[in-house]
Amino acid sequence: MLQSVARPVRVNRQYIVMAMAAHQVSCREIAQAAAVHPSTVTRVLRNFRSVAPEKRTAVIVALAKRLGVDPDVLCVGRLAA
């Protein structure tokens, strides 16, 4: 399992939004799974730089688990260096 992000990564927002709608996943569910606030999930999805790398990783991994995909699929760059 991925532990930390070497550098900030950007998520592929268009893919994630479509996948979340198809799987009926809410930001609140992802936040609960990642142990973060729902607004943190929103900040990750909007690619805000102010999110700590550990929290960004937790959100991406929780989202990937819920959608049943590899975490690297959700990122524009690679999640792990």
N, C-alpha and C positions, 0 to 999 in steps of 0.2 A: 504494500500500500504506500502511496506517496505521502511523504511526511512534510515536506516544505517546498516552496517554490524558489528557485535560484534567482529568478528575475521576475518582475511583474509580467503577467501574460494577459492577453486580451482574449475574451471569449467571442465565439462566433454567434453573435446575438440573434441573427435571423434564424439560424438553425435551431438554437435553443428555444426561442419563442414558439416556433412551429412544433417542435417536439413536445414542449410543455403543454401546448393546447391539445395535441393529439393524445397524450397520455393523461390529460386532465390533472396536471400537477400544479400546485399553487406555491407561491413564494413562502407562504407560512409553513407548508409541509417541509420544504427544503431547509428552511431556517431551523425548524425543530430537529431535523436529522443532522444538521451541521452544528447544532448548539450555538447559533448566532441569532441576532435580531433580524426580523424580516426585511428591515431597511438595508441591512448589510447585503442580503441576497440581491436586492434591487441595485445596490451600488456595484456589485460584481457584474451583474448582467448589463449595466450601463458603462462598464469599463472605467469606473472612477479609480484614480490612482491612490486615493486616500485610504483604501482598504489594506489592512495588514496582510502580508503574504500568507501567513498561517491561516487566516480566516478565508482568504480567497481560495486557497487550496481546499479547505474544508467544504466550502460551498460547491466548488467544482466537482469534488469527489462525491459528495452527497447527491448532487444532481445527476451525475453520471450513473451512480448506483440505481437511482430511481428510474432513470430512462433506459437502463440496461445497455449502456455503451461504455467504451473506453474513455477515460477522462481527456486524453489527448484529442479526441474527436471534437470536443466542445471548444477547443482553443484555436486561436489563429496561429500562435506560435506553439512550441512544445511546452507542456506543463513542467516536465522535469528536464533539467539540463544534463 
